[in-house]
């Protein structure tokens, strides 16, 4: 796991981002897809207001180089694995990053 976001309180609604600028070089992001891995280890595609194992994906946006997602809820003392998948603008190549999102009551 290469990335880890700061902990999120289960009652908080927060945004998290992935900066792809160093990876993209002069290319840009043309599309972003988000996934949450469920308790069985299945990577589940999420869209606005989708809940997987208690974590809710509220929606996402992107610029040319940064993908942003908003999450709410989540089960206390649980680590979620979130995947950000991008499509390159010029070549239609696809890449993804997995990120840990810990949920801790604060």
WOWO-V637106 format. One record per pair of residues at least 6 apart in sequence whose ideal C-beta (glycine too) atoms are under 7 Angstrom apart, sorted by the first residue. I is the first residue (numbers start at 1). J is the second residue. Records with the same first field share a line. If there is no record, write none. Layout:
I=J ; J
This chain:
1=98 ; 100
2=97
3=97 ; 99
4=99 ; 100
5=16 ; 99 ; 100 ; 101
7=102 ; 103 ; 104
8=14 ; 71 ; 74 ; 101 ; 103
9=104 ; 105 ; 106
10=73 ; 74 ; 75 ; 76 ; 103 ; 105
13=58 ; 70 ; 72
14=71
15=68 ; 69 ; 70
16=69 ; 71
17=66 ; 67 ; 68
18=66 ; 67 ; 84 ; 97 ; 99
19=65 ; 66
20=29 ; 65 ; 66 ; 67 ; 86
21=65
24=65
27=88 ; 89 ; 90
28=64 ; 65 ; 89
29=62 ; 64 ; 65 ; 67 ; 86 ; 89
30=87 ; 88 ; 89
31=86 ; 87
32=60 ; 62 ; 67 ; 84 ; 85 ; 86
33=45 ; 85
34=46 ; 57 ; 60 ; 69 ; 82 ; 84
35=43 ; 44 ; 45 ; 46 ; 83 ; 85
36=44 ; 46 ; 52 ; 55 ; 57 ; 80 ; 82
37=43 ; 81
38=44 ; 52 ; 53
39=53
43=83
44=52
46=52 ; 57
48=58 ; 59
49=56 ; 58
50=57
51=73
53=75
54=73 ; 74 ; 75
55=71 ; 73 ; 74 ; 80
56=71 ; 72 ; 73
57=69 ; 71
58=70 ; 71 ; 72
59=70
60=67 ; 68 ; 69 ; 70
61=68
62=68
67=84 ; 86
71=101
74=80 ; 103
75=103
76=103 ; 104 ; 105
77=103 ; 104
78=103
79=100 ; 102
80=101 ; 103
81=98 ; 100
82=99 ; 101
83=96 ; 98
84=96 ; 97 ; 99
85=94 ; 96
86=95
87=94
